[in-house]
Structure formats: structure tokens, C-alpha cells
């Protein structure tokens, strides 16, 4: 049971809703995937930035960990070089916040799937 819950936690972190799919909570899985992905895509459309790991500034470290919350999006952005941010856009800050919010929300969703798979929640 613990192994399945841990796998669900990792899968839910990597792709929003995948942990709930493993727990057979199909409706939640679809809703979480759609909402978190839409939030991140809107952030990218607004010219938001996905922060790489940087040691110079403590705030960029926090931004990195929030962006890492949406696992697959973060790794795809490093692989295909998107999400570098468009400072000239008026919506840059909003977009960056949407991306960070999507990552932080996905941490909570992955932990929810973990609790469901452990049997602590229904």
C-alpha cells in the first residue's frame, strides 16, 4: 500500500491528476489536470518565466521550487527552451505568478492523491 501511494505521489507530481487516476478517482483526475494545466498554459501565454535553479538570490530558489511543482512542464521547459519570460509584456508578472501557483497547487494535489492511496482519505 505504501509503495502504491509513493508511486501515486510521484506520478501526481509529474503530471497533475495522474495520482488520482491511479487511485481510480477519474473525475478528480480530469479536473485537476485541466485546471492546473490551464493555469500553467495561461501563465506561459502571458509571458511568464519558469525559473531554473539559481543560488544567487534566495527568492529565485523559492521560485524554482514552486515551478518544479509541475514536474513535466518544468523538465519540458528545460529541454525545449520555453518559459524564459518576456519582460516586455505587461502581463509578465501575472504569468510568472500563474506558473508558480500551478506548481504549488500541484504539490497539494499530489499529496491528496498520496493520502487517498494510503487510505487516509476517500
MOPAC internal coordinates of N, CA, C and O (Angstrom, degrees):
PM7 1SCF
backbone

  N    0.0000 0     0.00 0     0.00 0    0    0    0
  C    1.4533 1     0.00 0     0.00 0    1    0    0
  C    1.5385 1   110.92 1     0.00 0    2    1    0
  O    1.2310 1   120.69 1   138.51 1    3    2    1
  N    1.3194 1   116.29 1   -41.49 1    3    2    1
  C    1.4676 1   120.33 1  -179.98 1    5    3    2
  C    1.5295 1   110.80 1   -67.06 1    6    5    3
  O    1.2310 1   120.22 1   143.12 1    7    6    5
  N    1.3243 1   117.18 1   -36.88 1    7    6    5
  C    1.4635 1   120.70 1   179.87 1    9    7    6
  C    1.5300 1   110.27 1   -65.97 1   10    9    7
  O    1.2310 1   120.51 1   136.40 1   11   10    9
  N    1.3347 1   116.64 1   -43.60 1   11   10    9
  C    1.4576 1   120.89 1   179.26 1   13   11   10
  C    1.5376 1   110.33 1   -64.02 1   14   13   11
  O    1.2310 1   120.52 1   140.28 1   15   14   13
  N    1.3318 1   116.61 1   -39.72 1   15   14   13
  C    1.4638 1   120.91 1   178.74 1   17   15   14
  C    1.5256 1   111.15 1   -65.53 1   18   17   15
  O    1.2310 1   120.52 1   140.51 1   19   18   17
  N    1.3163 1   116.61 1   -39.49 1   19   18   17
  C    1.4691 1   120.47 1   178.93 1   21   19   18
  C    1.5290 1   110.69 1   -67.76 1   22   21   19
  O    1.2310 1   120.42 1   139.68 1   23   22   21
  N    1.3119 1   116.79 1   -40.32 1   23   22   21
  C    1.4676 1   120.60 1   176.16 1   25   23   22
  C    1.5279 1   109.77 1   -63.50 1   26   25   23
  O    1.2310 1   120.67 1   138.36 1   27   26   25
  N    1.3283 1   116.32 1   -41.64 1   27   26   25
  C    1.4652 1   120.63 1   177.50 1   29   27   26
  C    1.5179 1   112.26 1   -62.88 1   30   29   27
  O    1.2310 1   120.62 1   141.83 1   31   30   29
  N    1.3297 1   116.43 1   -38.17 1   31   30   29
  C    1.4674 1   121.14 1   176.93 1   33   31   30
  C    1.5228 1   110.23 1   -62.45 1   34   33   31
  O    1.2310 1   120.22 1   132.01 1   35   34   33
  N    1.3265 1   117.18 1   -47.99 1   35   34   33
  C    1.4614 1   121.11 1  -179.68 1   37   35   34
  C    1.5242 1   111.29 1   -64.35 1   38   37   35
  O    1.2310 1   120.23 1   134.60 1   39   38   37
  N    1.3437 1   117.17 1   -45.40 1   39   38   37
  C    1.4642 1   120.08 1  -179.73 1   41   39   38
  C    1.5234 1   111.20 1   -64.76 1   42   41   39
  O    1.2310 1   120.58 1   140.78 1   43   42   41
  N    1.3395 1   116.49 1   -39.22 1   43   42   41
  C    1.4597 1   120.97 1   178.19 1   45   43   42
  C    1.5141 1   112.53 1   -66.68 1   46   45   43
  O    1.2310 1   120.64 1   148.06 1   47   46   45
  N    1.3171 1   116.38 1   -31.94 1   47   46   45
  C    1.4665 1   119.94 1   175.93 1   49   47   46
  C    1.5272 1   110.14 1   -71.49 1   50   49   47
  O    1.2310 1   120.46 1   138.33 1   51   50   49
  N    1.3164 1   116.73 1   -41.67 1   51   50   49
  C    1.4581 1   120.87 1  -175.20 1   53   51   50
  C    1.5295 1   111.86 1   -70.20 1   54   53   51
  O    1.2310 1   120.38 1   136.65 1   55   54   53
  N    1.3252 1   116.87 1   -43.35 1   55   54   53
  C    1.4664 1   122.35 1   177.47 1   57   55   54
  C    1.5211 1   107.47 1  -133.06 1   58   57   55
  O    1.2310 1   119.58 1   -61.28 1   59   58   57
  N    1.3180 1   118.40 1   118.72 1   59   58   57
  C    1.4633 1   120.50 1  -178.28 1   61   59   58
  C    1.5302 1   112.06 1   -55.28 1   62   61   59
  O    1.2310 1   121.06 1   -48.69 1   63   62   61
  N    1.3135 1   115.57 1   131.31 1   63   62   61
  C    1.4589 1   120.92 1   177.82 1   65   63   62
  C    1.5108 1   115.13 1    90.09 1   66   65   63
  O    1.2310 1   119.64 1   167.16 1   67   66   65
  N    1.3169 1   118.29 1   -12.84 1   67   66   65
  C    1.4644 1   120.34 1  -177.05 1   69   67   66
  C    1.5328 1   111.76 1   -68.50 1   70   69   67
  O    1.2310 1   120.10 1   147.16 1   71   70   69
  N    1.3179 1   117.41 1   -32.84 1   71   70   69
  C    1.4635 1   120.52 1   175.69 1   73   71   70
  C    1.5229 1   111.60 1   -66.11 1   74   73   71
  O    1.2310 1   120.62 1   142.89 1   75   74   73
  N    1.3344 1   116.42 1   -37.11 1   75   74   73
  C    1.4600 1   120.23 1   177.34 1   77   75   74
  C    1.5303 1   110.67 1   -70.79 1   78   77   75
  O    1.2310 1   120.49 1   147.63 1   79   78   77
  N    1.3158 1   116.68 1   -32.37 1   79   78   77
  C    1.4562 1   120.55 1   175.45 1   81   79   78
  C    1.5233 1   109.83 1   -63.29 1   82   81   79
  O    1.2310 1   120.30 1   138.94 1   83   82   81
  N    1.3261 1   117.02 1   -41.06 1   83   82   81
  C    1.4651 1   121.67 1   176.94 1   85   83   82
  C    1.5283 1   110.78 1   -63.89 1   86   85   83
  O    1.2310 1   120.36 1   146.99 1   87   86   85
  N    1.3300 1   116.92 1   -33.01 1   87   86   85
  C    1.4657 1   121.89 1   179.50 1   89   87   86
  C    1.5283 1   111.99 1   -84.54 1   90   89   87
  O    1.2310 1   120.22 1  -175.40 1   91   90   89
  N    1.3213 1   117.18 1     4.60 1   91   90   89
  C    1.4657 1   123.97 1   179.75 1   93   91   90
  C    1.5245 1   112.66 1    63.32 1   94   93   91
  O    1.2310 1   121.10 1  -146.64 1   95   94   93
  N    1.3011 1   115.50 1    33.36 1   95   94   93
  C    1.4678 1   122.33 1   173.62 1   97   95   94
  C    1.5221 1   106.52 1  -104.93 1   98   97   95
  O    1.2310 1   121.29 1  -106.61 1   99   98   97
  N    1.3271 1   115.14 1    73.39 1   99   98   97
  C    1.4609 1   121.53 1  -169.51 1  101   99   98
  C    1.5283 1   113.31 1   -64.08 1  102  101   99
  O    1.2310 1   120.40 1   138.27 1  103  102  101
  N    1.3090 1   116.83 1   -41.73 1  103  102  101
  C    1.4595 1   120.20 1  -179.02 1  105  103  102
  C    1.5359 1   110.99 1   -62.90 1  106  105  103
  O    1.2310 1   121.00 1   133.39 1  107  106  105
  N    1.3330 1   115.70 1   -46.61 1  107  106  105
  C    1.4622 1   120.02 1   177.83 1  109  107  106
  C    1.5266 1   111.18 1   -61.83 1  110  109  107
  O    1.2310 1   120.98 1   138.76 1  111  110  109
  N    1.3250 1   115.73 1   -41.24 1  111  110  109
  C    1.4663 1   120.25 1  -179.09 1  113  111  110
  C    1.5233 1   111.13 1   -59.29 1  114  113  111
  O    1.2310 1   120.63 1   134.61 1  115  114  113
  N    1.3133 1   116.40 1   -45.39 1  115  114  113
  C    1.4722 1   120.54 1  -179.07 1  117  115  114
  C    1.5259 1   110.71 1   -66.84 1  118  117  115
  O    1.2310 1   120.68 1   135.75 1  119  118  117
  N    1.3304 1   116.30 1   -44.25 1  119  118  117
  C    1.4654 1   120.36 1  -178.54 1  121  119  118
  C    1.5268 1   110.81 1   -64.42 1  122  121  119
  O    1.2310 1   120.36 1   133.95 1  123  122  121
  N    1.3324 1   116.91 1   -46.05 1  123  122  121
  C    1.4608 1   119.80 1  -179.29 1  125  123  122
  C    1.5189 1   111.38 1   -64.24 1  126  125  123
  O    1.2310 1   120.45 1   136.41 1  127  126  125
  N    1.3335 1   116.75 1   -43.59 1  127  126  125
  C    1.4571 1   119.43 1   179.28 1  129  127  126
  C    1.5278 1   110.84 1   -61.50 1  130  129  127
  O    1.2310 1   120.70 1   132.66 1  131  130  129
  N    1.3311 1   116.27 1   -47.34 1  131  130  129
  C    1.4620 1   120.34 1  -177.33 1  133  131  130
  C    1.5285 1   111.50 1   -63.43 1  134  133  131
  O    1.2310 1   120.47 1   132.68 1  135  134  133
  N    1.3162 1   116.71 1   -47.32 1  135  134  133
  C    1.4733 1   119.75 1  -175.13 1  137  135  134
  C    1.5268 1   112.56 1   -68.86 1  138  137  135
  O    1.2310 1   120.20 1   133.89 1  139  138  137
  N    1.3113 1   117.23 1   -46.11 1  139  138  137
  C    1.4638 1   120.39 1  -177.91 1  141  139  138
  C    1.5309 1   110.54 1   -69.38 1  142  141  139
  O    1.2310 1   120.65 1   139.64 1  143  142  141
  N    1.3204 1   116.37 1   -40.36 1  143  142  141
  C    1.4643 1   119.34 1   178.37 1  145  143  142
  C    1.5238 1   111.33 1   -66.03 1  146  145  143
  O    1.2310 1   120.30 1   138.25 1  147  146  145
  N    1.3315 1   117.04 1   -41.75 1  147  146  145
  C    1.4573 1   120.19 1   177.77 1  149  147  146
  C    1.5192 1   110.84 1   -62.69 1  150  149  147
  O    1.2310 1   120.55 1   139.78 1  151  150  149
  N    1.3169 1   116.55 1   -40.22 1  151  150  149
  C    1.4682 1   120.58 1   178.83 1  153  151  150
  C    1.5369 1   110.44 1   -61.88 1  154  153  151
  O    1.2310 1   120.54 1   135.20 1  155  154  153
  N    1.3287 1   116.57 1   -44.80 1  155  154  153
  C    1.4648 1   120.26 1   179.72 1  157  155  154
  C    1.5294 1   111.59 1   -68.02 1  158  157  155
  O    1.2310 1   120.20 1   138.97 1  159  158  157
  N    1.3198 1   117.22 1   -41.03 1  159  158  157
  C    1.4643 1   120.12 1   179.51 1  161  159  158
  C    1.5297 1   111.59 1   -66.40 1  162  161  159
  O    1.2310 1   120.27 1   141.99 1  163  162  161
  N    1.3226 1   117.10 1   -38.01 1  163  162  161
  C    1.4574 1   119.81 1   175.07 1  165  163  162
  C    1.5302 1   110.47 1   -62.56 1  166  165  163
  O    1.2310 1   120.90 1   140.12 1  167  166  165
  N    1.3241 1   115.89 1   -39.88 1  167  166  165
  C    1.4570 1   120.03 1   177.28 1  169  167  166
  C    1.5197 1   112.03 1   -61.50 1  170  169  167
  O    1.2310 1   120.73 1   138.03 1  171  170  169
  N    1.3123 1   116.21 1   -41.97 1  171  170  169
  C    1.4692 1   120.02 1   177.50 1  173  171  170
  C    1.5274 1   110.78 1   -66.60 1  174  173  171
  O    1.2310 1   120.65 1   139.21 1  175  174  173
  N    1.3220 1   116.36 1   -40.79 1  175  174  173
  C    1.4667 1   120.47 1   179.24 1  177  175  174
  C    1.5309 1   111.30 1   -62.69 1  178  177  175
  O    1.2310 1   120.60 1   145.48 1  179  178  177
  N    1.3360 1   116.47 1   -34.52 1  179  178  177
  C    1.4571 1   120.50 1   179.63 1  181  179  178
  C    1.5288 1   112.60 1   -79.07 1  182  181  179
  O    1.2310 1   120.42 1  -179.05 1  183  182  181
  N    1.3238 1   116.81 1     0.95 1  183  182  181
  C    1.4595 1   120.41 1   177.02 1  185  183  182
  C    1.5146 1   113.51 1    88.59 1  186  185  183
  O    1.2310 1   120.23 1  -156.97 1  187  186  185
  N    1.3201 1   117.16 1    23.03 1  187  186  185
  C    1.4620 1   121.28 1  -179.21 1  189  187  186
  C    1.5163 1   112.82 1   -69.13 1  190  189  187
  O    1.2310 1   121.35 1   -17.87 1  191  190  189
  N    1.3139 1   115.02 1   162.13 1  191  190  189
  C    1.4623 1   121.58 1  -177.25 1  193  191  190
  C    1.5232 1   110.41 1  -109.97 1  194  193  191
  O    1.2310 1   121.11 1   -41.57 1  195  194  193
  N    1.3291 1   115.49 1   138.43 1  195  194  193
  C    1.4595 1   122.58 1   171.35 1  197  195  194
  C    1.5253 1   105.77 1  -102.94 1  198  197  195
  O    1.2310 1   121.00 1   -64.10 1  199  198  197
  N    1.3233 1   115.69 1   115.90 1  199  198  197
  C    1.4638 1   120.56 1  -171.34 1  201  199  198
  C    1.5300 1   112.43 1   -81.92 1  202  201  199
  O    1.2310 1   120.37 1   -48.28 1  203  202  201
  N    1.3368 1   116.90 1   131.72 1  203  202  201
  C    1.4687 1   120.87 1   171.71 1  205  203  202
  C    1.5278 1   109.06 1   -80.07 1  206  205  203
  O    1.2310 1   119.85 1   -12.65 1  207  206  205
  N    1.3257 1   117.89 1   167.35 1  207  206  205
  C    1.4706 1   118.68 1   177.16 1  209  207  206
  C    1.5311 1   110.49 1   -67.11 1  210  209  207
  O    1.2310 1   120.93 1   -55.06 1  211  210  209
  N    1.3262 1   115.82 1   124.94 1  211  210  209
  C    1.4593 1   121.78 1   179.22 1  213  211  210
  C    1.5204 1   107.77 1  -135.81 1  214  213  211
  O    1.2310 1   119.99 1   -40.43 1  215  214  213
  N    1.3085 1   117.63 1   139.57 1  215  214  213
  C    1.4616 1   121.38 1  -176.99 1  217  215  214
  C    1.5249 1   113.02 1   -99.44 1  218  217  215
  O    1.2310 1   119.83 1   170.80 1  219  218  217
  N    1.3307 1   117.93 1    -9.20 1  219  218  217
  C    1.4629 1   119.66 1  -174.21 1  221  219  218
  C    1.5196 1   113.55 1   -67.56 1  222  221  219
  O    1.2310 1   120.42 1   138.98 1  223  222  221
  N    1.2942 1   116.80 1   -41.02 1  223  222  221
  C    1.4544 1   121.59 1  -172.63 1  225  223  222
  C    1.5241 1   110.10 1  -123.47 1  226  225  223
  O    1.2310 1   119.27 1   -54.25 1  227  226  225
  N    1.3278 1   119.00 1   125.75 1  227  226  225
  C    1.4724 1   120.62 1   180.00 1  229  227  226
  C    1.5248 1   113.59 1   -59.09 1  230  229  227
  O    1.2310 1   120.28 1   148.65 1  231  230  229
  N    1.3323 1   117.07 1   -31.35 1  231  230  229
  C    1.4606 1   119.25 1  -179.48 1  233  231  230
  C    1.5242 1   112.10 1   -69.62 1  234  233  231
  O    1.2310 1   120.02 1   147.23 1  235  234  233
  N    1.3270 1   117.56 1   -32.77 1  235  234  233
  C    1.4624 1   118.82 1   177.20 1  237  235  234
  C    1.5229 1   111.13 1   -72.16 1  238  237  235
  O    1.2310 1   120.09 1   154.10 1  239  238  237
  N    1.3298 1   117.44 1   -25.90 1  239  238  237
  C    1.4677 1   120.24 1   174.26 1  241  239  238
  C    1.5218 1   109.25 1   -66.06 1  242  241  239
  O    1.2310 1   120.48 1   136.71 1  243  242  241
  N    1.3355 1   116.69 1   -43.29 1  243  242  241
  C    1.4619 1   120.33 1   177.29 1  245  243  242
  C    1.5290 1   111.14 1   -64.39 1  246  245  243
  O    1.2310 1   120.46 1   139.63 1  247  246  245
  N    1.3245 1   116.72 1   -40.37 1  247  246  245
  C    1.4637 1   120.66 1   177.51 1  249  247  246
  C    1.5269 1   110.55 1   -63.27 1  250  249  247
  O    1.2310 1   120.38 1   140.31 1  251  250  249
  N    1.3272 1   116.87 1   -39.69 1  251  250  249
  C    1.4675 1   121.18 1   177.82 1  253  251  250
  C    1.5259 1   110.50 1   -59.71 1  254  253  251
  O    1.2310 1   120.06 1   133.06 1  255  254  253
  N    1.3355 1   117.48 1   -46.94 1  255  254  253
  C    1.4694 1   120.12 1  -178.37 1  257  255  254
  C    1.5310 1   111.98 1   -67.84 1  258  257  255
  O    1.2310 1   120.09 1   146.95 1  259  258  257
  N    1.3115 1   117.43 1   -33.05 1  259  258  257
  C    1.4654 1   118.24 1   176.81 1  261  259  258
  C    1.5331 1   110.24 1   -70.98 1  262  261  259
  O    1.2310 1   119.76 1   140.40 1  263  262  261
  N    1.3151 1   118.07 1   -39.60 1  263  262  261
  C    1.4689 1   120.89 1   177.59 1  265  263  262
  C    1.5246 1   111.69 1   -68.11 1  266  265  263
  O    1.2310 1   120.49 1   147.85 1  267  266  265
  N    1.3054 1   116.66 1   -32.15 1  267  266  265
  C    1.4681 1   121.44 1   178.20 1  269  267  266
  C    1.5292 1   111.42 1   -67.16 1  270  269  267
  O    1.2310 1   120.31 1   163.76 1  271  270  269
  N    1.3266 1   117.02 1   -16.24 1  271  270  269
  C    1.4624 1   121.47 1  -179.69 1  273  271  270
  C    1.5147 1   113.50 1   -60.00 1  274  273  271
  O    1.2310 1   120.01 1   150.12 1  275  274  273
  N    1.3043 1   117.58 1   -29.88 1  275  274  273
  C    1.4635 1   120.98 1   173.75 1  277  275  274
  C    1.5206 1   105.28 1   -98.68 1  278  277  275
  O    1.2310 1   120.54 1   -95.26 1  279  278  277
  N    1.3166 1   116.56 1    84.74 1  279  278  277
  C    1.4623 1   123.49 1  -169.66 1  281  279  278
  C    1.5131 1   115.83 1   -48.90 1  282  281  279
  O    1.2310 1   120.41 1   121.88 1  283  282  281
  N    1.3357 1   116.83 1   -58.12 1  283  282  281
  C    1.4602 1   119.26 1  -174.22 1  285  283  282
  C    1.5246 1   111.94 1   -66.13 1  286  285  283
  O    1.2310 1   119.91 1   141.87 1  287  286  285
  N    1.3229 1   117.77 1   -38.13 1  287  286  285
  C    1.4703 1   119.99 1   178.48 1  289  287  286
  C    1.5176 1   110.96 1   -62.52 1  290  289  287
  O    1.2310 1   120.55 1   137.90 1  291  290  289
  N    1.3291 1   116.55 1   -42.10 1  291  290  289
  C    1.4657 1   119.53 1   179.74 1  293  291  290
  C    1.5301 1   111.13 1   -61.07 1  294  293  291
  O    1.2310 1   120.79 1   130.73 1  295  294  293
  N    1.3240 1   116.10 1   -49.27 1  295  294  293
  C    1.4698 1   118.88 1  -177.59 1  297  295  294
  C    1.5261 1   112.03 1   -67.81 1  298  297  295
  O    1.2310 1   119.88 1   144.21 1  299  298  297
  N    1.3311 1   117.83 1   -35.79 1  299  298  297
  C    1.4570 1   120.48 1   175.95 1  301  299  298
  C    1.5299 1   110.91 1   -65.35 1  302  301  299
  O    1.2310 1   120.64 1   143.06 1  303  302  301
  N    1.3335 1   116.38 1   -36.94 1  303  302  301
  C    1.4734 1   118.86 1   178.77 1  305  303  302
  C    1.5201 1   111.86 1   -66.39 1  306  305  303
  O    1.2310 1   119.88 1   146.48 1  307  306  305
  N    1.3071 1   117.84 1   -33.52 1  307  306  305
  C    1.4713 1   120.77 1   176.67 1  309  307  306
  C    1.5198 1   110.26 1   -73.46 1  310  309  307
  O    1.2310 1   120.39 1   143.13 1  311  310  309
  N    1.3295 1   116.87 1   -36.87 1  311  310  309
  C    1.4614 1   121.68 1  -176.94 1  313  311  310
  C    1.5355 1   111.93 1   -72.76 1  314  313  311
  O    1.2310 1   120.49 1   137.84 1  315  314  313
  N    1.3391 1   116.67 1   -42.16 1  315  314  313
  C    1.4653 1   120.95 1  -174.72 1  317  315  314
  C    1.5284 1   113.67 1  -107.53 1  318  317  315
  O    1.2310 1   119.58 1  -170.21 1  319  318  317
  N    1.2948 1   118.40 1     9.79 1  319  318  317
  C    1.4702 1   124.32 1   174.64 1  321  319  318
  C    1.5324 1   114.34 1    53.25 1  322  321  319
  O    1.2310 1   120.67 1  -126.85 1  323  322  321
  N    1.3060 1   116.31 1    53.15 1  323  322  321
  C    1.4600 1   119.28 1   170.25 1  325  323  322
  C    1.5271 1   107.91 1  -121.29 1  326  325  323
  O    1.2310 1   120.47 1   -11.38 1  327  326  325
  N    1.3063 1   116.71 1   168.62 1  327  326  325
  C    1.4577 1   120.59 1  -178.71 1  329  327  326
  C    1.5155 1   113.38 1    80.06 1  330  329  327
  O    1.2310 1   120.63 1  -153.84 1  331  330  329
  N    1.3355 1   116.40 1    26.16 1  331  330  329
  C    1.4711 1   118.98 1  -179.78 1  333  331  330
  C    1.5205 1   111.96 1   -81.65 1  334  333  331
  O    1.2310 1   120.24 1   172.13 1  335  334  333
  N    1.3174 1   117.14 1    -7.87 1  335  334  333
  C    1.4612 1   121.34 1   177.30 1  337  335  334
  C    1.5088 1   112.17 1    86.91 1  338  337  335
  O    1.2310 1   120.96 1   -38.45 1  339  338  337
  N    1.3157 1   115.78 1   141.55 1  339  338  337
  C    1.4592 1   122.21 1   177.62 1  341  339  338
  C    1.5227 1   106.70 1  -119.71 1  342  341  339
  O    1.2310 1   120.75 1   -85.84 1  343  342  341
  N    1.3249 1   116.18 1    94.16 1  343  342  341
  C    1.4644 1   121.25 1  -176.37 1  345  343  342
  C    1.5236 1   113.28 1   -62.18 1  346  345  343
  O    1.2310 1   119.85 1   154.51 1  347  346  345
  N    1.3130 1   117.90 1   -25.49 1  347  346  345
  C    1.4624 1   121.13 1  -178.82 1  349  347  346
  C    1.5294 1   112.25 1   -72.73 1  350  349  347
  O    1.2310 1   120.58 1   159.49 1  351  350  349
  N    1.3306 1   116.49 1   -20.51 1  351  350  349
  C    1.4598 1   119.24 1   179.69 1  353  351  350
  C    1.5212 1   109.95 1   -74.47 1  354  353  351
  O    1.2310 1   121.27 1   -41.03 1  355  354  353
  N    1.3095 1   115.17 1   138.97 1  355  354  353
  C    1.4544 1   120.48 1   179.63 1  357  355  354
  C    1.5374 1   110.72 1   -65.44 1  358  357  355
  O    1.2310 1   120.23 1   154.46 1  359  358  357
  N    1.3179 1   117.17 1   -25.54 1  359  358  357
  C    1.4694 1   121.93 1  -175.83 1  361  359  358
  C    1.5273 1   113.32 1   -94.83 1  362  361  359
  O    1.2310 1   120.06 1  -168.07 1  363  362  361
  N    1.3294 1   117.49 1    11.93 1  363  362  361
  C    1.4727 1   121.28 1  -177.17 1  365  363  362
  C    1.5380 1   112.12 1   -53.33 1  366  365  363
  O    1.2310 1   120.12 1   129.60 1  367  366  365
  N    1.3195 1   117.38 1   -50.40 1  367  366  365
  C    1.4674 1   121.07 1  -177.13 1  369  367  366
  C    1.5212 1   111.65 1   -64.57 1  370  369  367
  O    1.2310 1   120.80 1   139.98 1  371  370  369
  N    1.3287 1   116.08 1   -40.02 1  371  370  369
  C    1.4606 1   119.66 1   178.16 1  373  371  370
  C    1.5227 1   110.51 1   -64.07 1  374  373  371
  O    1.2310 1   120.63 1   136.24 1  375  374  373
  N    1.3218 1   116.41 1   -43.76 1  375  374  373
  C    1.4609 1   120.40 1   179.21 1  377  375  374
  C    1.5175 1   112.47 1   -61.74 1  378  377  375
  O    1.2310 1   120.82 1   136.95 1  379  378  377
  N    1.3251 1   116.04 1   -43.05 1  379  378  377
  C    1.4628 1   120.76 1   178.12 1  381  379  378
  C    1.5240 1   110.47 1   -62.39 1  382  381  379
  O    1.2310 1   120.62 1   140.79 1  383  382  381
  N    1.3207 1   116.41 1   -39.21 1  383  382  381
  C    1.4609 1   120.94 1   178.78 1  385  383  382
  C    1.5193 1   111.38 1   -68.34 1  386  385  383
  O    1.2310 1   119.83 1   140.93 1  387  386  385
  N    1.3125 1   117.93 1   -39.07 1  387  386  385
  C    1.4672 1   120.97 1   177.07 1  389  387  386
  C    1.5333 1   110.64 1   -61.55 1  390  389  387
  O    1.2310 1   120.40 1   136.44 1  391  390  389
  N    1.3195 1   116.84 1   -43.56 1  391  390  389
  C    1.4672 1   120.50 1  -179.51 1  393  391  390
  C    1.5243 1   110.32 1   -64.88 1  394  393  391
  O    1.2310 1   120.39 1   135.23 1  395  394  393
  N    1.3256 1   116.86 1   -44.77 1  395  394  393
  C    1.4639 1   120.81 1   178.51 1  397  395  394
  C    1.5216 1   110.75 1   -64.01 1  398  397  395
  O    1.2310 1   120.37 1   138.64 1  399  398  397
  N    1.3246 1   116.89 1   -41.36 1  399  398  397
  C    1.4647 1   120.76 1   178.72 1  401  399  398
  C    1.5178 1   111.95 1   -63.64 1  402  401  399
  O    1.2310 1   120.28 1   141.52 1  403  402  401
  N    1.3247 1   117.07 1   -38.48 1  403  402  401
  C    1.4625 1   120.84 1   177.70 1  405  403  402
  C    1.5250 1   110.46 1   -63.29 1  406  405  403
  O    1.2310 1   120.33 1   138.60 1  407  406  405
  N    1.3260 1   116.97 1   -41.40 1  407  406  405
  C    1.4611 1   120.46 1   178.47 1  409  407  406
  C    1.5177 1   112.38 1   -65.38 1  410  409  407
  O    1.2310 1   120.42 1   135.80 1  411  410  409
  N    1.3263 1   116.80 1   -44.20 1  411  410  409
  C    1.4614 1   120.21 1   179.70 1  413  411  410
  C    1.5257 1   111.34 1   -66.37 1  414  413  411
  O    1.2310 1   120.76 1   140.57 1  415  414  413
  N    1.3199 1   116.15 1   -39.43 1  415  414  413
  C    1.4618 1   119.85 1   177.44 1  417  415  414
  C    1.5235 1   110.86 1   -64.34 1  418  417  415
  O    1.2310 1   120.62 1   143.20 1  419  418  417
  N    1.3242 1   116.41 1   -36.80 1  419  418  417
  C    1.4601 1   119.35 1   179.92 1  421  419  418
  C    1.5307 1   112.32 1   -67.23 1  422  421  419
  O    1.2310 1   120.01 1   148.21 1  423  422  421
  N    1.3345 1   117.59 1   -31.79 1  423  422  421
  C    1.4653 1   119.09 1   173.22 1  425  423  422
  C    1.5271 1   110.20 1   -58.02 1  426  425  423
  O    1.2310 1   120.57 1   134.80 1  427  426  425
  N    1.3344 1   116.51 1   -45.20 1  427  426  425
  C    1.4632 1   120.73 1  -179.20 1  429  427  426
  C    1.5265 1   111.67 1   -66.19 1  430  429  427
  O    1.2310 1   120.38 1   140.88 1  431  430  429
  N    1.3200 1   116.89 1   -39.12 1  431  430  429
  C    1.4601 1   121.24 1   179.35 1  433  431  430
  C    1.5314 1   110.43 1   -66.20 1  434  433  431
  O    1.2310 1   119.99 1   139.08 1  435  434  433
  N    1.3188 1   117.63 1   -40.92 1  435  434  433
  C    1.4689 1   121.15 1   178.22 1  437  435  434
  C    1.5329 1   110.48 1   -64.92 1  438  437  435
  O    1.2310 1   120.29 1   140.25 1  439  438  437
  N    1.3221 1   117.06 1   -39.75 1  439  438  437
  C    1.4709 1   119.97 1   176.82 1  441  439  438
  C    1.5209 1   111.72 1   -66.96 1  442  441  439
  O    1.2310 1   120.25 1   146.46 1  443  442  441
  N    1.3185 1   117.13 1   -33.54 1  443  442  441
  C    1.4636 1   120.91 1   175.66 1  445  443  442
  C    1.5222 1   110.46 1   -63.65 1  446  445  443
  O    1.2310 1   120.50 1   136.43 1  447  446  445
  N    1.3275 1   116.64 1   -43.57 1  447  446  445
  C    1.4683 1   120.51 1   177.30 1  449  447  446
  C    1.5227 1   110.68 1   -62.91 1  450  449  447
  O    1.2310 1   120.32 1   141.49 1  451  450  449
  N    1.3171 1   117.00 1   -38.51 1  451  450  449
  C    1.4611 1   121.84 1   177.51 1  453  451  450
  C    1.5355 1   110.39 1   -59.96 1  454  453  451
  O    1.2310 1   120.58 1   133.17 1  455  454  453
  N    1.3309 1   116.50 1   -46.83 1  455  454  453
  C    1.4629 1   120.71 1   179.24 1  457  455  454
  C    1.5234 1   112.17 1   -63.64 1  458  457  455
  O    1.2310 1   120.35 1   140.86 1  459  458  457
  N    1.3257 1   116.94 1   -39.14 1  459  458  457
  C    1.4652 1   120.66 1   178.15 1  461  459  458
  C    1.5219 1   110.25 1   -64.18 1  462  461  459
  O    1.2310 1   120.48 1   134.60 1  463  462  461
  N    1.3263 1   116.69 1   -45.40 1  463  462  461
  C    1.4683 1   120.25 1  -179.08 1  465  463  462
  C    1.5206 1   112.90 1   -68.87 1  466  465  463
  O    1.2310 1   120.26 1   154.15 1  467  466  465
  N    1.3336 1   117.10 1   -25.85 1  467  466  465
  C    1.4697 1   120.34 1   174.97 1  469  467  466
  C    1.5213 1   112.32 1   -76.57 1  470  469  467
  O    1.2310 1   120.63 1   161.50 1  471  470  469
  N    1.3234 1   116.40 1   -18.50 1  471  470  469
  C    1.4540 1   120.96 1  -178.28 1  473  471  470
  C    1.5215 1   113.28 1    92.41 1  474  473  471
  O    1.2310 1   120.04 1  -171.26 1  475  474  473
  N    1.3263 1   117.53 1     8.74 1  475  474  473
  C    1.4576 1   120.77 1   178.71 1  477  475  474
  C    1.5144 1   111.83 1   -79.39 1  478  477  475
  O    1.2310 1   120.50 1   162.51 1  479  478  477
  N    1.3207 1   116.65 1   -17.49 1  479  478  477
  C    1.4622 1   123.30 1  -174.81 1  481  479  478
  C    1.5078 1   109.87 1  -140.75 1  482  481  479
  O    1.2310 1   120.89 1   -22.36 1  483  482  481
  N    1.3166 1   115.90 1   157.64 1  483  482  481
  C    1.4698 1   119.05 1   175.90 1  485  483  482
  C    1.4883 1   111.94 1  -110.34 1  486  485  483
  O    1.2310 1   120.10 1   180.00 1  487  486  485

